[in-house]
Every structure is written in structure tokens, then in C-alpha cells.
């Protein structure tokens, strides 16, 4: 009725013929919304009037709901407009915690579509490191197990940059009239700059504090009056302050000796004036330890620009002071040492100006010791023709910093020009700058004349050797070949330098003769024998044929009897050798014919008995011969030790005491001699070890191979670390063995696997075992139980056609310049395994590693010879 304009017009009812009217209030819960009016052109019945009451109530309820919905829509529209106007992300969530609304700012920032963001999808935009924490906090908030307000910091992905920025998200519940939560309303505000700034402040403060506490110097914070407020831990250690509280508030000058306090006060005054006060002085620690300090004091400006705190930095320079004193003492000792030397000693500034000579200079030149230095000192005694070249060479070294070395003639006081070897080296500071040059002039006049005479003698020798038909060669006292005449090149097609680089392997010497030839030659050199003679095959370049050669050499000895070199020849004896072989074959054939004729005279029984007796005799003789050979090798190796020790001892003495007096080729000869002696010692040691396998046997005891191999790997840990390798040890059995020999067996195999690894590929060694049965026993007719141990590596491998050769003494598949060794290690391994009643073999392919297979008898129920502890005690 409120909205009908006809109600207010009295003429309307008369015009329309209305004769009856009824009105009912429209009220809901005490609130009047209007009136329900009924106009009629006839009287209203009582029944109709009774029905109008419920109708009015229904209409009132409808109008009330309609107004409420309109109010909600209007409120929601105002809320939406408001959320779109704010700069933050605004969101709503239902009571289950699922997001039902995001404003436009969410999409603009994250780039995540609204439909994918609803529910729990918005968590996809949260940083992975923060996601679980935020999800848990939001779940606790919604389920009522957390706080009554949600407020958390986390990182959101920025769609524009792809990075993450820090946001603060806050949410509150929107309650109903009965207190229940109707929904959640929240926002997300960008706090990245505040967060970054706060973190930077914390990091800066932590850095300053860390720098203060970790400084190796003594750092102090003082007030402007100079009282000590703080001291870092390093400073307390340097000053030996056990309790800082004992010095807190103490005027800093009072900690210094009385003689230095005015200097300290002046430095404080400079710092208060905005300058830096610096000084060096002596001040003992609180415990009386004497120390020298390098000190600087500066002010920390306050808001008004004037210092409100002072910082003192004291650096302990006690060792520097002591070092300076030691330098002064060292210089004095150096001058005394230089004056005692027979050579001329000089020193120069970094620019090359000579400013010091030892006493020998003035004795040699006859110059007065008047302090004359520089070019004016040495130019007058140099031969005029050499002056310019020597000067250029000297100043070139000064310019480049390279060591200086030059030969020239200096005039002696008696007027004679004598050859000298000048050498000088630069001394550099910690920055690498040259601060000094030190050099010597050594009189080499007599040695140079001797060298010239030797050169002429060598030229005559070479002329003579070129005239003979044989191959002529020379070697130094270490056995290294130094010369071949032209006949060598013509015959072998191999230049001398190539032959020296290849050694005995891969050269023109037949592979089957190379090891024996090398061993015999090295033995003759080591013993200083009166002569050397050997037959071997040498490849002829013209047709590739190997022909027999006879090599004969005699030593050249000094007056003392020591060998200084060797001279030898190679003579082609192939034709004589073949004729001898033909004759020997003819003799053997005739002998066989005679033996066959004689054998026919005996009956079959006597022949068999004689043959059996002969076999037994040969076997006994062979056993005796082998035993004598092993004992001979052991004794001979021991006897070789003494002369080898003397060679090495005198070589070391020559190198340490006379090296500077030797020319360059003399030093090279000494170095080569020591290298050859070292190789000979390793060869002797390996021969000793090889012979000890049978000459120094120990009882067989029960040995845990797993424990033994782990000990071997521990002994080789330095070599394993150097090669960046690894050793994998599987389950290994117990066997009855000689502990020392079994350790040697696995040490040789594992060391070989580490040595022969492929370049750039770390070695991997795998050791495993399995039980096997070998053949049938000699007496029992059943297979013999064995323990098979395999050692597998990923090294360079080898061609299997050399499988048997690698277990022979002195057999090598690679040159010494590639891999060190003597070629005895695997021979020792085979001898050890055979001594234990086992076998050893190998399988390999070049470039694919190698596998060594060892079969050892399985241990018996008891070990009659003892236990591992007994063996160790022995």
C-alpha cells in the first residue's frame, strides 16, 4: 500500500465504485514493513477477513527477505569496489579454509588465474621452501588449533620477473550472531623492501661484529677520554688478558710503559681531531711478555660529525722486529761466508748496479778496496772484445728477471786473462719483485782448456771409428750409451737419440734377447767388470731380418781404478753363428744315430730301467741346480749391495760437495749415475725378494685373507690417494699360507693395478673369491677343493698372447719411461703361489683392464704348522 498512489486519492474509490476496505499490517519480528490493503466493490465476508491475516504474514516475510537480499548485494558491491581500490591482495575463504575470492591485485602480481587460485590452489604461487609452513599454519587457524588470528610472512612468485618477494598475509574470522565463523577475510601486503632492509641491517651488524671479534689484531673501542670500553677476543689473547673486566674503564695510556704514554696521548688527540694517529712502540702484555706494536687510532663520527668513540688497532710486530734483527745478523754472516769462498762473490741492486764484492775480487783483480762499484768496477777487467756482449747479457737478465749465466775472460792482477763462469740469481720479496741480485764468478780456465783438449781427442776418436767396418759405441760410467758411429744408423736405421729414448724395448734388439742383454749389461756396469761380452740378435733395416751380433766392451778407468766410461763394438757374427748351428746339428744327428745303434743292443727291460734311472738322476740334478741357482742369486744380490752403496755414497758426496764446481755436462753425468744406481738397487732388491720365496720359507698357518688384504690396502693408501683410485674387497676365505709371502703376493698385484691405470681414468680394483674344485687328486681320485681369488682392475690391460711372458723374470710389456719397475713382481707372485701348491694366471684385453686368477688349496681341518700368532712371533 505504501507504493500505490491511488490510496492517497479519495476520488479514486468513488470513481471505481469501491464500497469495502480492509487493511492488515505487514510486520516481521516487531518491524513494520507496510500495510496489506484490500478494496472491494461489494461487502467483505467474515471468512475472507479471516484468511487475510495469514496472507499478510506471508507477504511480510517475502518482503523482508527481498529487502535483505538487496541489502546483501549492495554490501557485496561496495566490498568489491573497496577491495579493488586497495593496493594489497585481498581474499576471502570459507569455513573450511578454501579461498573463494581474490581481488584483481592477486592476478596482476602472481599471474595465477582466479579459477586455479580458489580452494588451495593459491599455494602454488608460494615459494616451495615456505609452502609447507604456510599450509600448516593456515590449517591450524581454520581448525581452531592455532591462534585466533592468522599472520604469517612468506614469499610469493612475481609473474613479471619470475622471482619471489616477501609478503605479510593477515586474516580474521567474520563471526555470525551466534558466534560461529561465517567466513575469513584476509589480505597480503608486499613487505619485500622492509624485509630486505631489515635483513641487510642484521647482516651488516653481524659482519661488523664478526670482523671485530675475528680480527687477528688487538682491536679496542675507547671513549673520547681514552678509556677502554671493549676489546676483541684476539686482542685479549695477544695482550694475555684473562678477565677483560679487570681492564674495562682503564685509561689506555696507563697500559703502556711510562716512556710511551705521551706518544699514546698524542695519537688519541689526533683521533679526537678527526685524524688518524699512528705510532710504533714497545708494550708488554698484562703477563709481562715483551712485545712490539704497530698502532693506529681513529675516531667514529657521531650524528653531529664529531667522534663519539675511538677505535684503536694494535698489530703485533714482535716477530717482524726479530726478523729484521735476524736479517741484519744474516747479512753479516753472508759477508763473512762470501769472504771465505774461493770464488768471486758479488751483489747488485734491482737495477743491476753492482754494489758489493767479496775479498776474493780484490785479491784476483789487484784493485784497492776503495768502495768502487758498478760498471766502473768490472768493465776494466773484462776482455774488451767481450765487454759489450757480457754487458748486454747481464742487463737482459736484470730486465727479464731470468737467472744470469755467462762465460767470459777476466784479467788477473798479473795481466793474464782467465776464463770465468759468471752466474747470478735474483732474490724476490713476497710480491715477487726483485730486491737483490747475488752472483759468483768461478775460475774455469783449467777446466775449459781440458775440455777443449778432450773435444779434440773425441774428434780424433770419431774419425777413427768411422773408418772401421764394425759398429762402435761408447757409454758413460752409468751404462748410458752416449755415442754410435755412422755404421749404427746405416745398419739399424735408428738414430742414437731414438734408441736412447726407447731403451731396450721397442728398439732394433730382438724382444727375446732384450731383457737378458739389459740385465747382463747392467750387472757388468754395476760390478765395474774388466770387460763385457754378449751375443744377441739385431734387426737390419735393409731387409728387417734379425742377425746375430757379438757385443764386446772394455771399461775406461781413472788413475784410481774407478770406471769413467766404456768403449765397445758390435760385430756381425750371424754367418759364423749359422755355420756353428749347422755343425752342431750334424753332430747331434750323428750322435742320435750312434745312440740308436747302441740302444738296439740292449733289451727293452734294461733300456727302461736305464731310462728311469736317468730321469731320476736328471731330476735330482735339476733340483740341486735350482737350489744352488737360488742360493747364488741370493748371495750374489747381497754381494752387489756393498759396491752399489759405495757408488751411491760417493755420488751423493760428489753432488753435495762438488756440484757447483762441475760443468753442466759433469752435473748431468752425476745425475745419470745416481739414477742408474737407484735402478740397480731396485733390481737387486727384487732379485733378493725373488730368491727369498724359496730360501726363507716360514711355516704355513691359517690366514684370514680378508683381514690381510685390508692391511695391504691400508699400506697403499698414499698411492691410492695419489691416483684417486679405489679398492673394493669382497668376502675372502681363510687359507693355510706363509703370512709374509701372501702379503707380498697381494701387495704386488694391487700395486700393479694402481700403476698400470689408464691416463685420466681413476683406477678401480675389485678383489673377490669363490670355492672351486681342481682336477683329481694324485692319490684320492676326487677333485681337490680350492679357493679361487680374483683381482680385477680397469687399467690398460695387455694382449693375452703375453699371458705367460708377464710371469717370467725381467719381462716387461712397457718401457721404463712409461711405467717404473724391474719386471720381477709378477714372477715373485707366481713363485709364491706355486710354493703354496696353487696356480696363477691372467686374462685381459688391451684397454679393458686385467683379471688375475689365483687358485690356492682350501684349508685343511687343522693347521699342523702353527697359528697366525705363532708365525708373527717368529
RAGI-V925011 format. One record per residue. N is the residue number from 1. RES is the residue in three letters. SS is DSSP state (2 for helix, 1 for strand, 0 for the rest). NEAR is the number of other C-alpha atoms within 12 Angstrom. Layout:
((N RES SS NEAR) (N RES SS NEAR))
//
This chain:
((1 UNK 0 20) (2 UNK 0 16) (3 UNK 0 12) (4 UNK 0 13) (5 UNK 2 10) (6 UNK 2 17) (7 UNK 2 21) (8 UNK 2 12) (9 UNK 0 12) (10 UNK 2 13) (11 UNK 2 12) (12 UNK 2 16) (13 UNK 2 19) (14 UNK 2 16) (15 UNK 2 12) (16 UNK 2 16) (17 UNK 0 16) (18 UNK 0 20) (19 UNK 0 17) (20 UNK 1 19) (21 UNK 1 21) (22 UNK 1 26) (23 UNK 1 22) (24 UNK 1 26) (25 UNK 1 26) (26 UNK 1 29) (27 UNK 1 24) (28 UNK 1 19) (29 UNK 0 11) (30 UNK 0 12) (31 UNK 1 14) (32 UNK 1 20) (33 UNK 1 26) (34 UNK 1 24) (35 UNK 1 26) (36 UNK 1 29) (37 UNK 1 25) (38 UNK 1 27) (39 UNK 1 23) (40 UNK 1 20) (41 UNK 0 15) (42 UNK 0 14) (43 UNK 0 17) (44 UNK 0 20) (45 UNK 0 14) (46 UNK 2 11) (47 UNK 2 10) (48 UNK 2 16) (49 UNK 2 22) (50 UNK 2 14) (51 UNK 2 17) (52 UNK 2 24) (53 UNK 2 24) (54 UNK 2 18) (55 UNK 2 23) (56 UNK 2 29) (57 UNK 2 25) (58 UNK 2 20) (59 UNK 2 25) (60 UNK 2 27) (61 UNK 2 22) (62 UNK 2 18) (63 UNK 2 23) (64 UNK 2 23) (65 UNK 2 16) (66 UNK 2 15) (67 UNK 2 15) (68 UNK 2 14) (69 UNK 2 14) (70 UNK 2 14) (71 UNK 2 14) (72 UNK 2 14) (73 UNK 2 14) (74 UNK 2 14) (75 UNK 2 14) (76 UNK 2 15) (77 UNK 2 14) (78 UNK 2 14) (79 UNK 2 21) (80 UNK 2 20) (81 UNK 2 15) (82 UNK 2 17) (83 UNK 2 26) (84 UNK 2 23) (85 UNK 2 15) (86 UNK 0 19) (87 UNK 0 18) (88 UNK 0 27) (89 UNK 1 33) (90 UNK 1 34) (91 UNK 1 38) (92 UNK 1 33) (93 UNK 1 31) (94 UNK 0 25) (95 UNK 0 26) (96 UNK 0 22) (97 UNK 0 35) (98 UNK 0 25) (99 UNK 1 31) (100 UNK 1 26) (101 UNK 1 36) (102 UNK 1 36) (103 UNK 0 33) (104 UNK 2 26) (105 UNK 2 28) (106 UNK 2 36) (107 UNK 2 29) (108 UNK 2 20) (109 UNK 2 30) (110 UNK 2 34) (111 UNK 0 23) (112 UNK 0 26) (113 UNK 0 22) (114 UNK 2 24) (115 UNK 2 17) (116 UNK 2 21) (117 UNK 2 28) (118 UNK 0 26) (119 UNK 1 22) (120 UNK 0 25) (121 UNK 2 22) (122 UNK 2 34) (123 UNK 2 29) (124 UNK 2 25) (125 UNK 2 34) (126 UNK 1 32) (127 UNK 0 26) (128 UNK 2 17) (129 UNK 2 16) (130 UNK 2 24) (131 UNK 2 24) (132 UNK 2 16) (133 UNK 2 19) (134 UNK 2 31) (135 UNK 2 26) (136 UNK 2 19) (137 UNK 2 28) (138 UNK 2 35) (139 UNK 2 21) (140 UNK 2 19) (141 UNK 2 28) (142 UNK 2 29) (143 UNK 2 18) (144 UNK 0 19) (145 UNK 0 14) (146 UNK 0 15) (147 UNK 0 19) (148 UNK 0 21) (149 UNK 0 22) (150 UNK 1 31) (151 UNK 1 22) (152 UNK 1 27) (153 UNK 1 27) (154 UNK 1 32) (155 UNK 1 31) (156 UNK 1 39) (157 UNK 1 31) (158 UNK 0 25) (159 UNK 0 20) (160 UNK 0 15) (161 UNK 0 12) (162 UNK 0 14) (163 UNK 0 17) (164 UNK 1 24) (165 UNK 1 30) (166 UNK 1 28) (167 UNK 1 34) (168 UNK 1 27) (169 UNK 1 29) (170 UNK 1 30) (171 UNK 1 31) (172 UNK 1 27) (173 UNK 1 28) (174 UNK 1 21) (175 UNK 1 16) (176 UNK 0 12) (177 UNK 0 8) (178 UNK 0 8) (179 UNK 0 10) (180 UNK 0 13) (181 UNK 1 23) (182 UNK 1 20) (183 UNK 1 25) (184 UNK 1 32) (185 UNK 1 32) (186 UNK 1 32) (187 UNK 1 32) (188 UNK 1 36) (189 UNK 1 31) (190 UNK 1 29) (191 UNK 0 22) (192 UNK 2 24) (193 UNK 2 15) (194 UNK 2 17) (195 UNK 2 20) (196 UNK 2 17) (197 UNK 2 14) (198 UNK 2 14) (199 UNK 2 16) (200 UNK 2 16) (201 UNK 2 14) (202 UNK 2 15) (203 UNK 2 15) (204 UNK 2 15) (205 UNK 2 14) (206 UNK 2 15) (207 UNK 2 16) (208 UNK 2 16) (209 UNK 2 18) (210 UNK 2 17) (211 UNK 2 19) (212 UNK 2 25) (213 UNK 2 23) (214 UNK 2 20) (215 UNK 0 24) (216 UNK 0 23) (217 UNK 0 28) (218 UNK 1 35) (219 UNK 1 36) (220 UNK 1 40) (221 UNK 1 34) (222 UNK 1 33) (223 UNK 0 29) (224 UNK 0 33) (225 UNK 0 23) (226 UNK 0 36) (227 UNK 1 26) (228 UNK 1 29) (229 UNK 1 26) (230 UNK 1 32) (231 UNK 1 40) (232 UNK 0 32) (233 UNK 2 26) (234 UNK 2 27) (235 UNK 2 31) (236 UNK 2 30) (237 UNK 2 25) (238 UNK 2 32) (239 UNK 0 35) (240 UNK 0 24) (241 UNK 0 25) (242 UNK 0 18) (243 UNK 0 15) (244 UNK 2 22) (245 UNK 2 14) (246 UNK 2 17) (247 UNK 0 25) (248 UNK 0 22) (249 UNK 0 23) (250 UNK 0 23) (251 UNK 1 23) (252 UNK 2 37) (253 UNK 2 28) (254 UNK 2 22) (255 UNK 2 29) (256 UNK 0 28) (257 UNK 0 22) (258 UNK 2 17) (259 UNK 2 15) (260 UNK 2 23) (261 UNK 2 22) (262 UNK 2 18) (263 UNK 2 26) (264 UNK 2 35) (265 UNK 2 28) (266 UNK 2 23) (267 UNK 2 33) (268 UNK 2 38) (269 UNK 2 25) (270 UNK 2 24) (271 UNK 2 32) (272 UNK 2 30) (273 UNK 0 23) (274 UNK 0 24) (275 UNK 0 22) (276 UNK 0 24) (277 UNK 1 28) (278 UNK 1 25) (279 UNK 1 26) (280 UNK 1 25) (281 UNK 1 28) (282 UNK 1 29) (283 UNK 0 33) (284 UNK 0 23) (285 UNK 0 24) (286 UNK 0 24) (287 UNK 0 16) (288 UNK 0 16) (289 UNK 0 17) (290 UNK 0 23) (291 UNK 0 28) (292 UNK 1 27) (293 UNK 1 32) (294 UNK 1 27) (295 UNK 1 29) (296 UNK 1 30) (297 UNK 1 41) (298 UNK 1 35) (299 UNK 1 33) (300 UNK 1 25) (301 UNK 1 20) (302 UNK 0 14) (303 UNK 0 9) (304 UNK 0 8) (305 UNK 0 13) (306 UNK 0 18) (307 UNK 1 27) (308 UNK 1 23) (309 UNK 1 30) (310 UNK 1 38) (311 UNK 1 38) (312 UNK 1 41) (313 UNK 1 32) (314 UNK 1 38) (315 UNK 1 31) (316 UNK 1 31) (317 UNK 0 24) (318 UNK 2 23) (319 UNK 2 17) (320 UNK 2 16) (321 UNK 2 20) (322 UNK 2 16) (323 UNK 2 13) (324 UNK 2 14) (325 UNK 2 14) (326 UNK 2 15) (327 UNK 2 15) (328 UNK 2 14) (329 UNK 2 14) (330 UNK 2 15) (331 UNK 2 16) (332 UNK 2 14) (333 UNK 2 14) (334 UNK 2 22) (335 UNK 2 22) (336 UNK 2 17) (337 UNK 2 18) (338 UNK 2 27) (339 UNK 2 23) (340 UNK 2 16) (341 UNK 0 20) (342 UNK 0 20) (343 UNK 0 29) (344 UNK 1 33) (345 UNK 1 36) (346 UNK 1 37) (347 UNK 1 33) (348 UNK 1 29) (349 UNK 0 24) (350 UNK 0 26) (351 UNK 0 23) (352 UNK 0 34) (353 UNK 0 25) (354 UNK 1 31) (355 UNK 1 26) (356 UNK 1 34) (357 UNK 1 38) (358 UNK 0 32) (359 UNK 2 27) (360 UNK 2 31) (361 UNK 2 37) (362 UNK 2 28) (363 UNK 2 20) (364 UNK 2 31) (365 UNK 2 28) (366 UNK 0 19) (367 UNK 0 24) (368 UNK 0 17) (369 UNK 0 18) (370 UNK 0 13) (371 UNK 0 17) (372 UNK 0 20) (373 UNK 0 26) (374 UNK 0 21) (375 UNK 2 21) (376 UNK 2 15) (377 UNK 2 25) (378 UNK 2 33) (379 UNK 2 25) (380 UNK 2 25) (381 UNK 2 31) (382 UNK 1 30) (383 UNK 0 25) (384 UNK 2 18) (385 UNK 2 15) (386 UNK 2 21) (387 UNK 2 22) (388 UNK 2 16) (389 UNK 2 18) (390 UNK 2 29) (391 UNK 2 28) (392 UNK 2 16) (393 UNK 2 26) (394 UNK 2 35) (395 UNK 2 27) (396 UNK 2 19) (397 UNK 2 25) (398 UNK 2 31) (399 UNK 2 18) (400 UNK 2 18) (401 UNK 0 25) (402 UNK 0 20) (403 UNK 0 23) (404 UNK 1 29) (405 UNK 1 26) (406 UNK 1 27) (407 UNK 1 29) (408 UNK 1 34) (409 UNK 1 31) (410 UNK 1 35) (411 UNK 1 28) (412 UNK 0 26) (413 UNK 0 19) (414 UNK 0 14) (415 UNK 0 16) (416 UNK 0 16) (417 UNK 1 23) (418 UNK 1 28) (419 UNK 1 26) (420 UNK 1 33) (421 UNK 1 32) (422 UNK 1 31) (423 UNK 1 30) (424 UNK 1 31) (425 UNK 1 29) (426 UNK 1 29) (427 UNK 1 23) (428 UNK 1 17) (429 UNK 0 11) (430 UNK 0 8) (431 UNK 0 8) (432 UNK 0 11) (433 UNK 0 17) (434 UNK 1 25) (435 UNK 1 21) (436 UNK 1 26) (437 UNK 1 33) (438 UNK 1 35) (439 UNK 1 32) (440 UNK 1 34) (441 UNK 1 37) (442 UNK 1 35) (443 UNK 1 33) (444 UNK 0 26) (445 UNK 2 24) (446 UNK 2 17) (447 UNK 2 21) (448 UNK 2 22) (449 UNK 2 16) (450 UNK 2 14) (451 UNK 2 18) (452 UNK 2 14) (453 UNK 2 14) (454 UNK 2 14) (455 UNK 2 14) (456 UNK 2 14) (457 UNK 2 14) (458 UNK 2 16) (459 UNK 2 15) (460 UNK 2 14) (461 UNK 2 21) (462 UNK 2 23) (463 UNK 2 15) (464 UNK 2 17) (465 UNK 2 26) (466 UNK 0 22) (467 UNK 0 15) (468 UNK 0 19) (469 UNK 0 18) (470 UNK 0 27) (471 UNK 1 33) (472 UNK 1 35) (473 UNK 1 34) (474 UNK 1 32) (475 UNK 1 31) (476 UNK 1 31) (477 UNK 0 40) (478 UNK 0 39) (479 UNK 0 44) (480 UNK 0 36) (481 UNK 1 31) (482 UNK 1 25) (483 UNK 1 31) (484 UNK 1 33) (485 UNK 0 33) (486 UNK 2 25) (487 UNK 2 29) (488 UNK 2 32) (489 UNK 2 26) (490 UNK 2 20) (491 UNK 2 30) (492 UNK 2 31) (493 UNK 0 22) (494 UNK 0 27) (495 UNK 0 23) (496 UNK 2 27) (497 UNK 2 18) (498 UNK 2 19) (499 UNK 2 25) (500 UNK 2 24) (501 UNK 2 20) (502 UNK 2 21) (503 UNK 0 26) (504 UNK 0 34) (505 UNK 0 29) (506 UNK 0 25) (507 UNK 0 29) (508 UNK 0 35) (509 UNK 1 32) (510 UNK 0 27) (511 UNK 2 26) (512 UNK 2 24) (513 UNK 2 28) (514 UNK 2 29) (515 UNK 2 29) (516 UNK 2 26) (517 UNK 2 29) (518 UNK 2 33) (519 UNK 2 28) (520 UNK 2 25) (521 UNK 2 35) (522 UNK 2 32) (523 UNK 2 33) (524 UNK 2 28) (525 UNK 2 38) (526 UNK 2 40) (527 UNK 2 31) (528 UNK 0 30) (529 UNK 0 26) (530 UNK 0 22) (531 UNK 0 25) (532 UNK 1 30) (533 UNK 1 24) (534 UNK 1 26) (535 UNK 1 28) (536 UNK 1 31) (537 UNK 1 31) (538 UNK 1 37) (539 UNK 1 29) (540 UNK 0 26) (541 UNK 0 21) (542 UNK 0 14) (543 UNK 0 12) (544 UNK 0 16) (545 UNK 0 17) (546 UNK 1 26) (547 UNK 1 30) (548 UNK 1 26) (549 UNK 1 32) (550 UNK 1 27) (551 UNK 1 29) (552 UNK 1 27) (553 UNK 1 30) (554 UNK 1 29) (555 UNK 1 30) (556 UNK 1 25) (557 UNK 1 19) (558 UNK 0 12) (559 UNK 0 8) (560 UNK 0 8) (561 UNK 0 13) (562 UNK 0 23) (563 UNK 1 28) (564 UNK 1 26) (565 UNK 1 31) (566 UNK 1 34) (567 UNK 1 35) (568 UNK 1 32) (569 UNK 1 31) (570 UNK 1 35) (571 UNK 1 31) (572 UNK 1 28) (573 UNK 0 22) (574 UNK 2 23) (575 UNK 2 16) (576 UNK 2 16) (577 UNK 2 20) (578 UNK 2 16) (579 UNK 2 13) (580 UNK 2 14) (581 UNK 2 14) (582 UNK 2 14) (583 UNK 2 14) (584 UNK 2 14) (585 UNK 2 14) (586 UNK 2 14) (587 UNK 2 15) (588 UNK 2 14) (589 UNK 2 14) (590 UNK 2 14) (591 UNK 2 15) (592 UNK 2 14) (593 UNK 2 14) (594 UNK 2 14) (595 UNK 2 16) (596 UNK 2 14) (597 UNK 2 12) (598 UNK 2 13) (599 UNK 2 19) (600 UNK 0 14) (601 UNK 0 13) (602 UNK 0 16) (603 UNK 0 12) (604 UNK 2 12) (605 UNK 2 13) (606 UNK 2 14) (607 UNK 2 18) (608 UNK 2 14) (609 UNK 2 14) (610 UNK 2 16) (611 UNK 2 16) (612 UNK 2 14) (613 UNK 2 14) (614 UNK 2 15) (615 UNK 2 14) (616 UNK 2 14) (617 UNK 2 15) (618 UNK 2 15) (619 UNK 2 14) (620 UNK 2 14) (621 UNK 2 15) (622 UNK 2 15) (623 UNK 2 14) (624 UNK 2 15) (625 UNK 2 15) (626 UNK 2 18) (627 UNK 2 19) (628 UNK 2 18) (629 UNK 2 21) (630 UNK 2 25) (631 UNK 2 23) (632 UNK 2 22) (633 UNK 2 27) (634 UNK 2 27) (635 UNK 2 20) (636 UNK 2 22) (637 UNK 2 31) (638 UNK 2 24) (639 UNK 2 20) (640 UNK 2 31) (641 UNK 2 28) (642 UNK 2 18) (643 UNK 2 25) (644 UNK 2 33) (645 UNK 2 22) (646 UNK 2 20) (647 UNK 2 32) (648 UNK 2 28) (649 UNK 2 20) (650 UNK 2 20) (651 UNK 2 30) (652 UNK 2 23) (653 UNK 2 15) (654 UNK 2 23) (655 UNK 2 24) (656 UNK 2 16) (657 UNK 2 13) (658 UNK 2 16) (659 UNK 2 20) (660 UNK 2 22) (661 UNK 2 24) (662 UNK 0 24) (663 UNK 0 24) (664 UNK 2 15) (665 UNK 2 14) (666 UNK 2 23) (667 UNK 2 22) (668 UNK 2 20) (669 UNK 2 28) (670 UNK 2 32) (671 UNK 2 26) (672 UNK 2 26) (673 UNK 2 34) (674 UNK 2 31) (675 UNK 2 22) (676 UNK 2 28) (677 UNK 2 36) (678 UNK 2 28) (679 UNK 2 27) (680 UNK 2 36) (681 UNK 2 31) (682 UNK 2 24) (683 UNK 2 33) (684 UNK 2 36) (685 UNK 2 28) (686 UNK 2 31) (687 UNK 2 34) (688 UNK 2 30) (689 UNK 2 35) (690 UNK 2 38) (691 UNK 2 33) (692 UNK 2 29) (693 UNK 2 35) (694 UNK 2 27) (695 UNK 2 24) (696 UNK 0 19) (697 UNK 0 23) (698 UNK 0 28) (699 UNK 0 27) (700 UNK 0 32) (701 UNK 1 31) (702 UNK 1 31) (703 UNK 1 32) (704 UNK 1 25) (705 UNK 2 36) (706 UNK 2 25) (707 UNK 2 23) (708 UNK 2 30) (709 UNK 2 37) (710 UNK 2 24) (711 UNK 2 21) (712 UNK 2 29) (713 UNK 2 33) (714 UNK 2 19) (715 UNK 2 19) (716 UNK 0 27) (717 UNK 2 21) (718 UNK 2 16) (719 UNK 2 24) (720 UNK 2 26) (721 UNK 2 18) (722 UNK 2 14) (723 UNK 2 25) (724 UNK 0 20) (725 UNK 0 31) (726 UNK 1 30) (727 UNK 1 33) (728 UNK 1 22) (729 UNK 1 28) (730 UNK 0 21) (731 UNK 0 22) (732 UNK 0 27) (733 UNK 0 30) (734 UNK 1 33) (735 UNK 1 38) (736 UNK 1 37) (737 UNK 1 41) (738 UNK 0 37) (739 UNK 2 38) (740 UNK 2 29) (741 UNK 2 37) (742 UNK 2 41) (743 UNK 2 30) (744 UNK 2 34) (745 UNK 2 39) (746 UNK 2 41) (747 UNK 2 31) (748 UNK 2 32) (749 UNK 2 43) (750 UNK 2 47) (751 UNK 2 37) (752 UNK 2 39) (753 UNK 2 39) (754 UNK 2 41) (755 UNK 2 35) (756 UNK 0 36) (757 UNK 0 34) (758 UNK 0 26) (759 UNK 0 17) (760 UNK 0 13) (761 UNK 0 21) (762 UNK 0 25) (763 UNK 0 35) (764 UNK 1 34) (765 UNK 1 35) (766 UNK 1 31) (767 UNK 1 33) (768 UNK 1 27) (769 UNK 1 28) (770 UNK 1 22) (771 UNK 1 24) (772 UNK 1 19) (773 UNK 1 19) (774 UNK 1 22) (775 UNK 0 14) (776 UNK 0 13) (777 UNK 0 14) (778 UNK 0 10) (779 UNK 0 9) (780 UNK 0 9) (781 UNK 0 10) (782 UNK 0 12) (783 UNK 0 16) (784 UNK 1 24) (785 UNK 1 22) (786 UNK 1 30) (787 UNK 1 33) (788 UNK 1 32) (789 UNK 1 40) (790 UNK 1 33) (791 UNK 1 41) (792 UNK 1 36) (793 UNK 1 40) (794 UNK 0 34) (795 UNK 0 34) (796 UNK 0 32) (797 UNK 0 33) (798 UNK 0 29) (799 UNK 0 20) (800 UNK 2 21) (801 UNK 2 15) (802 UNK 2 21) (803 UNK 0 26) (804 UNK 0 21) (805 UNK 2 25) (806 UNK 2 33) (807 UNK 2 29) (808 UNK 0 25) (809 UNK 0 28) (810 UNK 0 35) (811 UNK 0 31) (812 UNK 0 36) (813 UNK 0 35) (814 UNK 0 26) (815 UNK 0 23) (816 UNK 0 21) (817 UNK 0 15) (818 UNK 0 19) (819 UNK 0 20) (820 UNK 0 21) (821 UNK 0 31) (822 UNK 0 34) (823 UNK 0 35) (824 UNK 0 34) (825 UNK 2 37) (826 UNK 2 39) (827 UNK 2 33) (828 UNK 2 38) (829 UNK 2 40) (830 UNK 2 38) (831 UNK 2 32) (832 UNK 2 40) (833 UNK 2 34) (834 UNK 2 25) (835 UNK 2 29) (836 UNK 0 34) (837 UNK 0 25) (838 UNK 0 29) (839 UNK 1 26) (840 UNK 1 34) (841 UNK 1 30) (842 UNK 1 33) (843 UNK 1 26) (844 UNK 1 26) (845 UNK 0 20) (846 UNK 0 22) (847 UNK 0 18) (848 UNK 0 23) (849 UNK 0 32) (850 UNK 1 36) (851 UNK 1 34) (852 UNK 1 38) (853 UNK 1 30) (854 UNK 1 36) (855 UNK 1 33) (856 UNK 1 37) (857 UNK 1 32) (858 UNK 0 32) (859 UNK 0 26) (860 UNK 0 20) (861 UNK 0 10) (862 UNK 0 14) (863 UNK 0 22) (864 UNK 0 16) (865 UNK 0 18) (866 UNK 0 22) (867 UNK 0 24) (868 UNK 2 28) (869 UNK 2 16) (870 UNK 2 19) (871 UNK 2 23) (872 UNK 2 17) (873 UNK 2 11) (874 UNK 0 15))
//
